[in-house]
Amino acid sequence: MAEIVRMPALSDTMTEGTLVAWHKNVGDKIKSGDLLAEVETDKAVMEFQSPFDGVLLHIGIEAGNAVPVNDVIAIIGKAGEDVNAILAGASGASAKTEATPTKVEAVVTQAANVEVSAAGDDESRVKASPLAKSIAKEEGINITEVPGSGDDGRIVKRDVEAYMEQKKGTVTETKQVAAPQVAATEGGFEDVPLNQMRKTIARRLSESKFSAPHFYLTMEICMDKLIEARKYIKKISDTPISFNDFIIKACAKALQKNPSINASWLGDRIRYYKYVNIGVAVAMEEGLVVPVVKNAEIKSLSQIANEIKDLAELARERKLQPQDMTGNTFTVSNLGMFGIEEFTAIINPPDACILAVGRISPKLIMENSEVKESNFMKVTLSCDHRVVDGAQGAKFLQTLKDILEEPMRLII
């Protein structure tokens, strides 16, 4: 009997996936465990292995398209089986699934149900996902006019978006005919669809910024002794140690001394961690990813440097796995290498704090009645006021300052 392959939930926050590439064609024989496709989740591009043996009878989504988790993407069975009958049955099963939405989809489903109740008989009989109905309602679109590309003609999110683009193109064309002189003076533009990573960044950081009451503490740190220490270590170590590696290690030590910062808000309680997992923000063209250095408090500078290097390389190659980007208890975002003097960062959930690191800059200071040049770095701690008070944040920064200004503290 043929088996239905659905879009899997490859991460705990994934609600839809983009089919990046198929590695099998219709008619190919497949064994369980064979590489079937590559799927872009909200965190990475991951390999998806076939869960069944048989022949690939049907591909339900073209490469480059996105579908919600649990939508049909393929059918595997015996050669000659009736795919249409299977798809019809799968469509019915999907409708039942939509009637009991997950927490993630509850608000969207509720909006769709309201629309169905208020709509006429034609709209109530249309086969469409709750998300597609919700988008259509928000945009003032009659759902019955949208052609469906899903199973058994079901209207899904991409169909509504395509319909909107088509309408937009019609309006634009009409404007050009009516007033070509305006079009001639306007500049060009390009609309780039959001990838899963950018969608998740937007959602999670919006939730963080507007749910966690942020406040910010900035401190200046003299880096003269650390610069000298790095020069010395560079001569004797086989592993290149960056300033960021020192900062990660220093944060781990400072968090051990200030456990109130190494915490998370859980709604009805605060969780204080007895280990230190530091997320390290890595910039990519597609967006920002935050691989995590686990147990940074017990690792040497060399171990931290090598781990960050490996994680950054995996990030650039889009090969990070979900376990590489979860479990953080604190995050460091360093833009000093881009020449940024100072900035504020949005807290990376579930952390209570994030440290924004600026560049090291020389400036003249007065010391022992003499003018001398020293190197300083500004850091800004973003704090969730539900978890951390101003005095606690200030104490952490003072500890961090003491460690970085006397780097021998890193080895004792």
Secondary structure, 3 states (H helix, E strand, C coil): CCEEEECCCCCCCCCEEEEEEECCCCCCEECCCCEEEEEECCCCEEEEECCCCEEEEEECCCCCCEEECCCEEEEEECCCCCHHHHHHHHHHHHHHHHHCCCCCCHHHHHHHHHHHHHCCHHHHCCCECHHHHHHHHHHCCCHHHCCCCCHHHCECHHHHHHHHHHHHHHHHHHHHHHCHHHHHHCCCCCCCCCCHHHHHHHHHHHHHHHHCCEEEEEEEEECHHHHHHHHHHHHHCCCCCCHHHHHHHHHHHHHHHCCCCCEEECCCCEEECCCCCEEECEEECCEEECCEECCHHHCCHHHHHHHHHHHHHHHHCCCCCHHHHCCCCEEEEECHHHCCCCCCCCCCCCCCEEEEEEEEEEEEEEECCEEEEEEEEEEEEEEECCCCCHHHHHHHHHHHHHHHHCHHHHHC
